[in-house]
C-alpha cells in the first residue's frame, strides 16, 4: 500500500505502509521511540499527522518529510509548510492566575499501557473557574492539544527541563 507523504499524513498509516520510517523518526527525535509502544501506536499514531509529530519532536517539518521521502525512495516536490513550530503555544496570561488541581505524567501512563487523553478530558471537565490540569511529558502532545482546543479547552504549553509542560483549563 502506497501512502502520500505530506504534512497531513497520519504517522500510523505511514509506518504501516513503510515500517522502515519508524527508525527514521526515532533517529530524528528520540521522543518518537514511544511509537514502539502499542498503545501509543494505536492511539496517537492514528490521529497524529507528520506536521503534529514535527512539533512534538521539535524538528523541522520540511526536513522530516524530506528524510522520510528519501528513506522510502520517493522524490517529491518541496514541502509547503505553515508557521514554524514554536516553543510555546497559546496565551500565557491566564496561566499566571490559575490554580493547579492535578498533575498527570503522560510518560508513566503510556508506559503502563494507558493513553492520558481520557484522564485529561475527565479532569478538564471537572475543573472550576481558575483551575488547571498540568500534563508533563517528554514530547509535545500536539494531538491532545488540538483535540482539547477543539473541545473548547484553554491550553498553554512550554518546553521545560528536556520535556514539555502543558496546562489545560476550561475555555
Steps between C-alpha positions, in 0.01 A plus 500: 500500500639838398441807719550860390759663724410856602420712806151348535617135479411298810804355675338160560397456136847604388677246724254230398578564133873557553622328821855632446370853565476425873880493520529826306259673740679367808835612360363852448346529847549242778149583631365310199626177657165501679349390169630152585244490783186328363269738691670805352500341155125423521400838641742778413615330180146497360435870555840671495607650170859553395451871564395427858782248543754759388368740763505227766857408416620856453627428150456676168197369311675562169805301611285221646301450183813521286674231703194276503454534125868423442482192725218351293654600166243767423593827342233761535449872467628737767276478805289807564475556873314752711640687796798348674438303814560730794626417843185627667139477396199701604473812710682484832313771695224280639751245630653746747166527682406131485509244780634154415259233623661195342826400331512210256817321385435402139813288468414289806145447376616398153757261646214346697301448182256788557464804277461821705227655285217345703645618832564850366147529356349386831713738701431799273125431513514513883697827517357803669572862412869583517612136528733307268628148443870463419630231266873424512650309208827439322336611174273784392152338508376670182205268419374531858541878490302526178230259622445693823508838324231379258296394803526856635778463759756772561851364441850632558827306479872556528823307473649440843792293623529284188126433488170682466254641750148553366226682690134429430220719631135553425453724198 
